[in-house]
Amino acid sequence: QVQLVESGGGLVQPGGSLRLSCAASGSIFGINVMGWYRQVPGKQRELVANINSRGGTNYADSVKGRFTISRDSAKNTVYLQMNSLKPEDTALYYCNFNVAQRGQYWGQGTQVTVSS
């Protein structure tokens, strides 16, 4: 059974940085797109960034120039480097893998809190 395990969340001051990681446990092949989403209470989950198997990336306008997504396909791992963090980046961050012929997998979520 495949599970996505996230790490790297925490409390950081405005202007600080965090790096999130998400690794798949178990055998998994054909991951097309890896992505990060975030959600705050009372709002819908939104896409933060994703990266396809060729390295093409897509970012939400609110994080462009501050966040960088990358992947290590050999390790089935995706990263999100978050710089210049703002209080409005506070959310529960989820990773997502879109796998050919198997559908989507979600992580359990990791909390990011930006506060002084």
N, C-alpha and C positions, 0 to 999 in steps of 0.2 A: 504494500500500500504506500502510495506516494504522499509525503507530507512536505509542506514548505515551512521552514523554520527561519524566523526573522530575528535579527539582533541589531543593537546599536542605538536604540532610542534612549531618551532620557530628558533631563532638564538642562537647559542651556540659556545663557543670557542673550538678549538681543544683540545681533551682530556676530554671534558665535557660529560654530560649525559642528555638524554631526555627520557621521557616515553610517548609513543603514546597509545591512547585508541580508540576503535571503538565499538560502540554499535548499535544494530539494534532497530529501532523503529517500532512498529506494531507487530502483531502476526507472529511468524516464528518458525517452528518446523523442526526437522531433519537436523540440520546443520552438515554436515559431516566434512568439512575441513574449517578452518578459516586461513587466511593468510594475509601477508603484501607484497606488491610489491612496486617498486620505479621506477621512470623514470626521466631522464634528457633530456633537449631539444636535438633533433637530434638522440636520441638513443631509442631502444626498451624498453618497460617496462620489468623489470626483477623481478624474485621472490627473496624476501629477506628471508622469513621464513614462514613456515606454521605448523599447528598443527591439528591433527585429533581428532575424538571424543573420542579416547582412551588415548589421551595425547601424542601420538607419534609426534615427531617434526622433521623438516627438515630445514636446513639452507644453504644459499649460502656460498661458501667457504670464501668469502671476509668478512663475518660478524661473522663467527664461533669464539666463545670465547669472543665476545664483546656484542652481542645482545642476548636477551632471549625473546622468545615468550611464552605467557601463555593465558589461556582462563578461563572465568567463564561462563559455559554453562547455568547455571540457569539465568544469566543476559543477555545471548546472547551477550557477550562482549569479545573482544580479546585485548590483550595488547602487546606492544613491548617495552621492556626495552633496551635502547641503551646506552652503556658505551664506554668509550675511543673513542669518535667520531673523525673522520678524515675529512678533507676537501672533500675527494672523496665520503663521505656519503651524501653530499649535493644533494638533489633531492626532487621531489614531491612524497610523500608516500601515497599509496592507500591501503585500506583494502579490502578484498575479502572474501565472504562467498559462499561456495559451498553447496547448499541445495538439499536434496534428492527430486527428481521428480519436482523440480522447477528451477534448473539451478543455475546460478551465479549472485551474487549481488556485486556491487562495491560502495565504498564510493566516495566522491567528491574530495578527495585528501587533504593532509596537507603538507605544505612546511617545510622542514628541511634544515637549512643553517648552515654549520660549517665553521666559519671564525674568524680570529683574528682581 
